[in-house]
Amino acid sequence: MSYRSTALIVIIVFVILFSLLYSASFIAIQNAEGFYQIIASKRADLEVYRLRTPQNICFELDNKILDEVDQMMAWEQGGTGDTLSRAINSSDGDAESDQQLEQQMERQGNLPKEYFEQMGNRYSGEGLRLQEAKAILPFIKAYESKLNHTIIHKSVRGVSDDVHQYNCNFSYNSKYYGLGIKFYSLASLNAYAGYLPITITNQQLEKGSQLPENHSVYRMFNNTVVWINKSDSWLTLDITPATFQNIPIDLCCEDLEPVTVRLAPSQSWDLYLGPNLGRVDTNFQYQTKEYPWIQGNILLKNYPECMDFDTAGSLYSQTKFPFKIPSYLPPSYEYKCMQAEASNIMIFYANRTFNVEEMGEGISTGEILMRMSDENLYFGISDESLNDTARVMENYQAILEGNPALNPQLVDINGRLAWGNEASSTGFVGTVKFPDGSEIVTRSEMPARLRFYENATLIHLEGYVPMEELAKIARSLESYR
C-alpha cells in the first residue's frame, strides 16, 4: 500500500471520528435542551435557609445568575411575586430571630437539648413556589454539575410524574446557605379522592376540528383535573375561569386567575378547581393554542345540600371512601337527607316531617343520625398505633372512667367490636371549673349512641331509640352498588 493511500485512509478515519464526535455532542446538546424544556414546564418549590456552620459548600453564588433569576421571577409574576434574593434575605432574618430566641432560652435555662438535634446545622428558612419553573432554569444550568440531583418516579392513580430534586449548600456575601429545589407536575392528584382525566392523543390533533368536550365535577369530590398528553407534540394549554358578577369580594377571585402551562409529550399536569364561591357553580374553559379545536368546558358544581344515594354512590365510587347505607330502618323511619363530602357523610333518618334548615337539631325529636368519617385516609395519614378493636376499647374505657353512670356496653356488629349506650335524661355531663378550684357539674339528656370502626373508618349512630335499633341498622350496612 502506498504512502498516499495510507494518508487517505487516515484522513477518512479522522473525518468519520470527527463526525461521530460532533454528532454525539450535537445529540447531547439536543437532549440537554429537551430536558431543560421539560423541567421548565413543571412547577417548582424552593427552600433557602442559613447554615449554622459552613459544611459541604458546593459553589459561590454569582450575582449575575442571581439577578437573571430574580428578573425572570419578577417578570413571570407581574413584578409582585417573590424572588430568590428576597428568600435569601428573609432567611437571614429567620437566622437572626432563631439566634435571639436561642440566646433568650439559654439565659432562662429552658433550651431543650432536642431543639438543636431537630434543627441540625440549619436555621429556619424560606420557601417559594413557582407555578412555572422556567424562572429558576438559569440557576440549574449554571450550577448543575455542582448540585445533587435525584429523580423520583411518581405514579398516582396510573398517572406518572418524574420529580426532580436538586440540593446543595452554597456561599453568598460571606454567608452560607442550604438550598433545595423540587420540580414536579402533579400537585393535587392523590390516591384517595376522585379526579377528572382529560387525555390528548395524536388522533385528536390530526382531526382538525371537533366539538368542545363538556365535563361536570363536584367540589370536594373530583374537582382535580389532570391533562394527560399522550401525543408526540408540545402543547400550550390555556385554562380560563368564567367572569363572575355579584359575588362578595371576600369570595372572589384570587384563586380564579387564568393559567397557561406548557405540556410536554408524555407528560401530565393537574389543577385543583377549588375556589369557594358559596353556592355559586364555576365554569372553566380550556384550549390548546397550537390545536385550537382541542378545547372544552368544565363545570365545577357544589354538591347538593341533600344528596341522593345515586349521586353520592357515583361520586364516592371515584374515591376510596367505603360508602355504605343500611337496608334496615326502624318501623316508620325513612331517609330524609344526606350531607356528603369526600371523607365524611351524615345521613339523617326520621319518622316525621324533616326540616332541612334544622338539620342535626332534631335528634331530640326523633331523628337518627348515621355518620361515617375517613379523614385520616383522605389526608394520607396512616395511624397504625391502634387497630379497630383497640380504638373502641380506648373510647369505652374513657367513658367508664369519666362518666360511669352512662353504663356503656360492648356490642358485636358482624364480628366487629362496638361500644354503645342507651339514651339517658342525665347522660351528658358538663363541668365548669373556676380559678379558685371550685367547679359546677351539670347533667343533661344524651341520645343512644353506637360507635365502631371498619379499617379505621369511623361509623357512628345516634338517636332517641333503643340502642338495639342502632345495632340493627349497623348490622345491615351494605356497600352502595
N, C-alpha and C positions, 0 to 999 in steps of 0.2 A: 504494500500500500504506500502511495506517495505521500510526501510531506503535505502537499496541498490537500489531498483527500482527508488526511488526519485532521488538519486545521479546520476543514469544512465541517467535519463531524463534531469537533469540539464546539464550534460556533453554534451548530444546530442544537446540541445538547444544552448549551448555555441559554439559548433563546427559549427552549422548552422549559428549563428550570425557572427562568425569569418569569415566563408566562404563568407557570403554575404558582409561583410565589405571589405574583401580582394578583392572580385570580383568587388565591386563598385570602390575601389581605383585603381585597375588594369584598369578598363574601363575608369576611369577619366584620368589616365596617358596616355592611348592609345589615347583618344580623344584630350588631350592636345598636344601630339606629332603630331597627324594628323593635328591639327590646325596650329602648328608651321611649318609643312611642306608646307601647303598651302600658308601662308603669306610669307614664304621664297622663294616661286616660283614667287612671284609678283615683280613688280617694287617698288622702294621706293624713296620718296622725303623727305629730311631732311632740317629743318631750325633751326639754332642756333643763338641766339642773347643775348647780355648782358642786364641785368636788371639795371634800374637806382637805384632802392632800392629793398632790399630783400622782396619778397611777395609770400606767399603760397609755400614755399620751400618744395618739396616732398622728396628729398633724397640728399645725398652727393655722387658724382660720384667716384667710386673706380678705382684706377689706373690699377688694373688687368683687369677689364672689359674693360676699355678704350684701353689698349694695345691689348687685344684679338680682339676687333672690328677693330682697326687700321690695325692689321696684316691681317685680313681677307679681308678688303677693298683693301689693297695694293696688296695682292695676286690675288684677282679677277680681278684687273685692271692692272695686269702686272707690278706692282711696280711704275707705273707712275700716278696713279689716286689720287683723294682726299681722305683724312682720316678725321675721326671725330676730332682728335687732331688739324689738320690743320684748320678745320672750327671753332673750339673754339678759337684758336689763332688769326684767321682772324677777328672773331667777337670782340676780344679785340682791335684790330687795328681800326675797324669800330667805336667802342665806343669812343676811343681817338680822332678820327677825328671829330665825332659828337660834343664832348665836346669842342674841339678847335673852331669849327665853331660857336657853340652857344656863346662862350665867345667873339668871334670877333663880332658877330652880336649884342650882348648886349652892347659892348663898343661903337659900332656905332649907337646904338639906333634904329635899324631896325629889331629886332627879333619879328616876328609876334606872337601874342598870340596863334593863331590856330596851330602853329608849334608844341607846346608841346601837344596840345589836340590830334593832329593826331598821334604823336609818342606814347603817353601814357607812360607806365612805361617800356620803352624799347629804345634801340638804334638800329641803322641799324644792319642787320645780314647777315649771310652767308647761302647759300643754296647748298645742294648736291643732286645729282641724281644718283641712283643705278639702273642699268639695271636688276640686280637680287638682291633681298633684303636679301639673306642669310647672308651677312656680318654683318647686324645690329641685327640679331637674338639673339646673346648673351646679348645684351643690353636689349631687350624686356624680355627675360627670367629672367634676374636679377632683373628688376625693374617693372615687370608687375603689381604687387599689388599696386605700388605707382602711376603708370601712369593713367591719364584719358583716357578711351578707348571708342570710339564711332564707330558704324558701319553704313555706308550709303549704302543702296541697290541702285545701279545704273543700269538703263536699257536704252540702246541706240539701236534703230532700232531692238528691240527684242533680243539683246544680253545683258546678265546680268553680273554684276561685283559687288562683295561686297568690298567696300572701307573701310579699317580700318584706323582710325586716332587715334594717341596717342599724348598727350601733357602733359607737366609738367614743373615746374621750379626746378632747381637743383643748388647745390653749388659745386664749384671745385676750389681748391687753393685759398680759401678765397674770391672768386668772385661768382657772382650769374648770372644765365643764364636762358633763356627760351628755350624750345625745342619743336618742332613739327615734327612728323613723319607720313607720309601717305603711306599706302600700296595699290597698285592698279594694275590691269592687262590691262585695256583699256586706252591707252594714246592718240590715234589719231582718233578713230572712233567718228564721230559726227552725229548730227541729220540732217545735210544738204547734205553733199557730198555722192557720191556713195562709195561702198566698195565691196570687193570680199570675200564671206564667204566660208571657207573650213571646212566642218563638218566631224568628225571622229566618227564612231559608232562601237559597238561591232561586228556587222555583217562584217564590213570591216576587223577588227582584226582577225576574225575567218577564213577569206578566205584563208590565207596562201600565196596568190600571186594575183597580179592584175597589169594591165598596169599602168604606170605613168599617172597622170592626167595633162593635159596641159591647161593653162589659159593664157589669154591676158588681160592686163589692160592698161589704158591710164593715163599718168601723168596728175595730177591736176583734174582728174575726179573721178576715182575709184581706185586709187593706194594705198589704205589702205587695207591690207589683215587681215582677222580675222580667226584664227584657233579656232574651237569650239569642245571641247572634250565631246562628248555625250556617250563615252564608260565608263566602270567601272574601267579602268586601268590608271595608271600613264604613261605619255608619255614623252620621251625626244626628243625634236624637234630641228633638225639642219637645219639652213637656210644659204645657201651659195651663194653669188653672183658670177657671172662668172668673169674670169680674163680678164682684158682689156689691149689692146695694142694700141699704137699710140694715146693716149688721153693726152692732156696737163695736166701737173702736178697740175695746179690750179683747175682742174675739177675732179681729181681723187685722192684718193679713200677713203678718211677718213670716209665717210658715207657708205662704202661698205665692212665693216668688217663682217666675218661670225658671226652668232648669234646662241647660244644654250640656250634653255629655257626648264624648266620643266613644264609640263601641267597636272594639277590635274584633276581627274574625275569631270565632270560637270562644268569645268572652261573654260574660253576663254582667248585668248591673241592676241593682234594685233600688226602690224608692218606697218609703213608708208614707202612705197618704193618711196622715193622722191629725190634721188641724181640727181643733174642737170649735165648731161654729154653732153650738147649741143644737137645735133640731134641724138645722139647715143642711140639705144634701149638697154635695160639692161635685162639680163636673171637671174632669181633667181631659185635655186633648193632647195627643202625642202624634208626631210625624217625623219621618227621616228626611233630611234636606236633599240627599242625593237621589232618593227614590220617593218622591212626594206621595205616591199612591200607597205607600206603607204608612197608614195612619189609623187613628181610632179614637174612641171616647171611652172614658172610664168614669162611671157614676159612683161616687162614694156616698153610700146611704147610711143613715142612722138606723140602728136596729129598732124594731117596733117596741113600743112601751110594753105591750103584752104580746109576746111572740108565740105563734102557734107551733105545734110539735113538728110539722113537716118542714117549716122554715128552719127551726132550731136543729132538727136532725140533719138537714142538708149542710148547714154551716159547721156543726160540730163534726161532721164526717170528714171535713178538711183538716181538723185539728186532731190532737191526741187526747182530747178530753173524753172520758168514758161516760157519754151522755146516756142516762137511763131514766125510765119512767115506770111507775108501778102499774100492775094490772089489777090490783085490789085497792078499793077505797071503802071506807065505812058506808053503811046504807045512807042514801040521800046526799052523799058528798059528790062533787064533780069538779073538774078542772075549771079554774077561773082566770088565772093569769100566770105568766112566766117572765121574770126579768132575767135576761141571759147576757152574759159576757163570755169572753174566750175561756176563762178559767173559773167562772163562778155562775151558778144558776140558783134562783129562788123561785120555787113553784108553789102557788097558792091554790088550795082546795077549800071549798066552803059548801055549806048546805043551805045557803041563803043568798040574797042579792049581794053582789060584790061591788064595792066602790073602789075604782082604781086610785082615786085621789087619796084614799085612806089605806093604801096597800101596806100591809105589815102591821097596821094598828088594830086589826080586827081579830087578833089571836084570842083575845079575851071573850069575844062574842061568837066563837065557833070556827074560825079559820084554822086550817092545818098548813103549816109551812114545811116544805122539804128543801133543804139547802145542800148543794154539793160544791166543794171547793178544791181546786187542784193548783193553787198558786205557785207552790214550790217548783213543780214541773214546768209551769209556764215560764218562769224566770230562770230556768236551768239550774235550780238548786237541788242538789241530791243529799238529803238528810238521811243517812243510814244509821244514825245513832240509836234510833228506836224503830222496831217493826210495828206492824198494825196493832198487835196484841199489847205490846208494851205501851203504846200511846194511850190505848183505852185504860189500861191499869193505872197509868200515871194520872189521868183525869179522875178516875174512880177513887184512888187514894187521896187525892187533893180534896174531893168532896167529903169523904169520910172524916178527914182531919178538920176541914174548915166549916162544914155545915152538916154534921152527922144526923141532925133531925130530918134532913131531906130523905134519908133512908135510900140511898142509891142501890140499884140492883144490877147484877151482871146477867146479860141476856145472850142467848145464842141466835145468830142471824145466819142461817145456812152455813154453819160451820165457822163463822167469824164471831169473835167476841165483841159485845157491845155493852155499854152501860146505859141505864135509864132511870128515870124517877117518875113517880106518879104526880099528878097535879096536886098542888097544896096551896091553901089560902095564906100560909105563913112561910112558904118555902124559900123566898128570896130574902137574903139578909143584907142589909146596908149598914155600914159602920162609918161614923164621922168622928175623927179624933181631933182633940184640941191641944194647943201648946202646953197646957198645964197637966197633960196626961189623961184627962178625963175623956170619955167618949160616949156617944149616943148610938145605940143599936136599934134599928127599925126592921120590921118584917113586913113583907107584902106577898101577894099571890105569885105563884110560879106555875107555868103550864107543865104538863107532862112532856118529858124530853127523852130522846133516844139518839145515841151517837156511836158511830163506829167508823172504821177506815177500810178502804179497799185499795191495796197497793199505794198507800199514802194519800189517797183521795178521801177527804172528809165527807161523810154523809150524816146529816143532822136533821131530825124531825122534831116538831113540837106542836102542841095544841092542847086544848082542854077536852081531851078524850082519854079513855083508859090507855095506859101505856101499851097494853097488849095490842090495841088497834094500830099504834105506831109500829109495833114489831111486825104485824101482819103486812102493813104497807111496805116495810123494809124488805121482808122476805119475798115480796112479789116483784121487786125491781128487775127490769129486763132492759137490755140494750135496745135502743130505738132503731128499728130497721131502716 
